[in-house]
Amino acid sequence: MSHEVPPPPPGAPTPVPDPRGASRSSFDPATVNPLDWVLLGIGFVVFVFSFFDYYSWDLGKVLGMDLGTVTRSAWHFDHGLFIAWFAMVLTVLGAVALAVGLFAPTVNLPAPARVLAFLAFAAGFVLYLIAIFAHSDFGPAGSHGFSFWLSLVLAGAGAVVALMRAQQTGTALPGRLNDLPRVGK
């Protein structure tokens, strides 16, 4: 039994097999909406800044010596600091879900990628808000660092942009979230 491919019709170009054995389609970054690039960028920036100062404590001076400052990144989990880590992880996962939906649309996600992105960015933003007040040991010398505040703002912006893109693409959000006012045009 022979499995020969029939010849192409006259005048049709002859397909050239890919030497690697896979069919390749070209990806054009210009086909991705600029707001989707913004969401992917937010996830990347939040991830990068998670390694910088999320928290700091000024140790003050003792006997005329400056004891310096102790800082922690989002990757420290003691005394409730894990809340900001979890917020960062959700924000990054929101961007990852969107990236999977955009660049690997054949992958089956548990929900539409835009729904997952919106829910993850929004939950991350809420957790960042909770993290402002959730730390029992900050004391008068402790504070949130620049990376924490940047991540909080970016997670909030990501939630708004993800909602806007879900509404622009006609993606149905779960439950009462579908009744949210339209954002943008």
Secondary structure as a PSIPRED ss2 file (coil, helix, strand):
# PSIPRED VFORMAT (PSIPRED V4.0)

   1 M C   1.000  0.000  0.000
   2 S C   1.000  0.000  0.000
   3 H C   1.000  0.000  0.000
   4 E C   1.000  0.000  0.000
   5 V C   1.000  0.000  0.000
   6 P C   1.000  0.000  0.000
   7 P C   1.000  0.000  0.000
   8 P C   1.000  0.000  0.000
   9 P C   1.000  0.000  0.000
  10 P C   1.000  0.000  0.000
  11 G C   1.000  0.000  0.000
  12 A C   1.000  0.000  0.000
  13 P C   1.000  0.000  0.000
  14 T C   1.000  0.000  0.000
  15 P C   1.000  0.000  0.000
  16 V C   1.000  0.000  0.000
  17 P C   1.000  0.000  0.000
  18 D C   1.000  0.000  0.000
  19 P C   1.000  0.000  0.000
  20 R C   1.000  0.000  0.000
  21 G C   1.000  0.000  0.000
  22 A C   1.000  0.000  0.000
  23 S C   1.000  0.000  0.000
  24 R C   1.000  0.000  0.000
  25 S C   1.000  0.000  0.000
  26 S C   1.000  0.000  0.000
  27 F C   1.000  0.000  0.000
  28 D C   1.000  0.000  0.000
  29 P H   0.000  1.000  0.000
  30 A H   0.000  1.000  0.000
  31 T H   0.000  1.000  0.000
  32 V C   1.000  0.000  0.000
  33 N C   1.000  0.000  0.000
  34 P H   0.000  1.000  0.000
  35 L H   0.000  1.000  0.000
  36 D H   0.000  1.000  0.000
  37 W H   0.000  1.000  0.000
  38 V H   0.000  1.000  0.000
  39 L H   0.000  1.000  0.000
  40 L H   0.000  1.000  0.000
  41 G H   0.000  1.000  0.000
  42 I H   0.000  1.000  0.000
  43 G H   0.000  1.000  0.000
  44 F H   0.000  1.000  0.000
  45 V H   0.000  1.000  0.000
  46 V H   0.000  1.000  0.000
  47 F H   0.000  1.000  0.000
  48 V H   0.000  1.000  0.000
  49 F H   0.000  1.000  0.000
  50 S C   1.000  0.000  0.000
  51 F C   1.000  0.000  0.000
  52 F C   1.000  0.000  0.000
  53 D C   1.000  0.000  0.000
  54 Y C   1.000  0.000  0.000
  55 Y E   0.000  0.000  1.000
  56 S E   0.000  0.000  1.000
  57 W E   0.000  0.000  1.000
  58 D E   0.000  0.000  1.000
  59 L C   1.000  0.000  0.000
  60 G C   1.000  0.000  0.000
  61 K E   0.000  0.000  1.000
  62 V E   0.000  0.000  1.000
  63 L C   1.000  0.000  0.000
  64 G C   1.000  0.000  0.000
  65 M E   0.000  0.000  1.000
  66 D E   0.000  0.000  1.000
  67 L C   1.000  0.000  0.000
  68 G C   1.000  0.000  0.000
  69 T E   0.000  0.000  1.000
  70 V E   0.000  0.000  1.000
  71 T E   0.000  0.000  1.000
  72 R E   0.000  0.000  1.000
  73 S C   1.000  0.000  0.000
  74 A C   1.000  0.000  0.000
  75 W C   1.000  0.000  0.000
  76 H C   1.000  0.000  0.000
  77 F C   1.000  0.000  0.000
  78 D H   0.000  1.000  0.000
  79 H H   0.000  1.000  0.000
  80 G H   0.000  1.000  0.000
  81 L C   1.000  0.000  0.000
  82 F H   0.000  1.000  0.000
  83 I H   0.000  1.000  0.000
  84 A H   0.000  1.000  0.000
  85 W H   0.000  1.000  0.000
  86 F H   0.000  1.000  0.000
  87 A H   0.000  1.000  0.000
  88 M H   0.000  1.000  0.000
  89 V H   0.000  1.000  0.000
  90 L H   0.000  1.000  0.000
  91 T H   0.000  1.000  0.000
  92 V H   0.000  1.000  0.000
  93 L H   0.000  1.000  0.000
  94 G H   0.000  1.000  0.000
  95 A H   0.000  1.000  0.000
  96 V H   0.000  1.000  0.000
  97 A H   0.000  1.000  0.000
  98 L H   0.000  1.000  0.000
  99 A H   0.000  1.000  0.000
 100 V H   0.000  1.000  0.000
 101 G H   0.000  1.000  0.000
 102 L H   0.000  1.000  0.000
 103 F H   0.000  1.000  0.000
 104 A C   1.000  0.000  0.000
 105 P C   1.000  0.000  0.000
 106 T C   1.000  0.000  0.000
 107 V C   1.000  0.000  0.000
 108 N C   1.000  0.000  0.000
 109 L C   1.000  0.000  0.000
 110 P C   1.000  0.000  0.000
 111 A C   1.000  0.000  0.000
 112 P C   1.000  0.000  0.000
 113 A H   0.000  1.000  0.000
 114 R H   0.000  1.000  0.000
 115 V H   0.000  1.000  0.000
 116 L H   0.000  1.000  0.000
 117 A H   0.000  1.000  0.000
 118 F H   0.000  1.000  0.000
 119 L H   0.000  1.000  0.000
 120 A H   0.000  1.000  0.000
 121 F H   0.000  1.000  0.000
 122 A H   0.000  1.000  0.000
 123 A H   0.000  1.000  0.000
 124 G H   0.000  1.000  0.000
 125 F H   0.000  1.000  0.000
 126 V H   0.000  1.000  0.000
 127 L H   0.000  1.000  0.000
 128 Y H   0.000  1.000  0.000
 129 L H   0.000  1.000  0.000
 130 I H   0.000  1.000  0.000
 131 A H   0.000  1.000  0.000
 132 I H   0.000  1.000  0.000
 133 F H   0.000  1.000  0.000
 134 A C   1.000  0.000  0.000
 135 H C   1.000  0.000  0.000
 136 S C   1.000  0.000  0.000
 137 D C   1.000  0.000  0.000
 138 F C   1.000  0.000  0.000
 139 G C   1.000  0.000  0.000
 140 P C   1.000  0.000  0.000
 141 A C   1.000  0.000  0.000
 142 G E   0.000  0.000  1.000
 143 S E   0.000  0.000  1.000
 144 H E   0.000  0.000  1.000
 145 G C   1.000  0.000  0.000
 146 F H   0.000  1.000  0.000
 147 S H   0.000  1.000  0.000
 148 F H   0.000  1.000  0.000
 149 W H   0.000  1.000  0.000
 150 L H   0.000  1.000  0.000
 151 S H   0.000  1.000  0.000
 152 L H   0.000  1.000  0.000
 153 V H   0.000  1.000  0.000
 154 L H   0.000  1.000  0.000
 155 A H   0.000  1.000  0.000
 156 G H   0.000  1.000  0.000
 157 A H   0.000  1.000  0.000
 158 G H   0.000  1.000  0.000
 159 A H   0.000  1.000  0.000
 160 V H   0.000  1.000  0.000
 161 V H   0.000  1.000  0.000
 162 A H   0.000  1.000  0.000
 163 L H   0.000  1.000  0.000
 164 M H   0.000  1.000  0.000
 165 R H   0.000  1.000  0.000
 166 A H   0.000  1.000  0.000
 167 Q H   0.000  1.000  0.000
 168 Q H   0.000  1.000  0.000
 169 T C   1.000  0.000  0.000
 170 G C   1.000  0.000  0.000
 171 T C   1.000  0.000  0.000
 172 A C   1.000  0.000  0.000
 173 L C   1.000  0.000  0.000
 174 P C   1.000  0.000  0.000
 175 G H   0.000  1.000  0.000
 176 R H   0.000  1.000  0.000
 177 L H   0.000  1.000  0.000
 178 N H   0.000  1.000  0.000
 179 D H   0.000  1.000  0.000
 180 L C   1.000  0.000  0.000
 181 P C   1.000  0.000  0.000
 182 R C   1.000  0.000  0.000
 183 V C   1.000  0.000  0.000
 184 G C   1.000  0.000  0.000
 185 K C   1.000  0.000  0.000
